[in-house]
């Protein structure tokens, strides 16, 4: 996940505002990070493939 950043404090605050606490908030943060990593991987794969 090189180059990916996540405002952890902000994301945790948002999770708590949505009613998540404890493990639920941690799971939400993990899901966000996994989604960011998968999105970055998909973009890199798209850049590596020749177009046409």
C-alpha positions as CSV (number, residue, x, y, z in Angstrom):
1,X,0.0,0.0,0.0
2,X,2.9,2.3,-0.7
3,X,1.8,5.8,-1.4
4,X,-1.6,5.4,0.1
5,X,-2.6,7.7,3.0
6,X,-5.6,7.6,5.2
7,X,-6.5,10.2,7.8
8,X,-6.9,7.6,10.5
9,X,-8.1,10.0,13.1
10,X,-10.6,11.5,10.7
11,X,-11.8,8.2,9.5
12,X,-12.2,6.9,13.1
13,X,-14.2,10.1,14.0
14,X,-16.4,9.5,11.0
15,X,-16.9,5.9,11.9
16,X,-17.9,6.9,15.4
17,X,-20.3,9.5,14.1
18,X,-22.0,6.7,12.1
19,X,-22.5,4.8,15.3
20,X,-19.5,2.4,15.1
21,X,-17.4,1.9,18.2
22,X,-14.7,-0.4,19.3
23,X,-14.1,-3.4,17.0
24,X,-16.8,-2.2,14.5
25,X,-14.9,1.1,14.0
26,X,-11.6,-0.8,13.5
27,X,-13.3,-3.1,11.0
28,X,-14.6,-0.1,9.1
29,X,-11.1,1.4,8.9
30,X,-9.7,-1.9,7.7
31,X,-12.3,-2.1,5.0
32,X,-11.5,1.4,3.9
33,X,-7.8,0.6,3.7
34,X,-8.4,-2.6,1.8
35,X,-10.6,-0.7,-0.6
36,X,-7.9,1.9,-1.1
37,X,-5.3,-0.7,-1.8
38,X,-7.5,-2.6,-4.3
39,X,-8.3,0.6,-6.1
40,X,-4.7,1.6,-6.3
41,X,-3.8,-1.9,-7.6
42,X,-6.5,-1.8,-10.2
43,X,-5.2,1.6,-11.4
44,X,-1.6,0.3,-11.6
45,X,-2.8,-2.7,-13.6
46,X,-4.7,-0.4,-16.0
47,X,-1.6,1.7,-16.5
48,X,0.7,-1.3,-17.2
49,X,-1.5,-2.8,-19.9
50,X,-0.9,-1.4,-23.4
51,X,-4.0,0.4,-24.8
52,X,-5.2,-0.5,-28.3
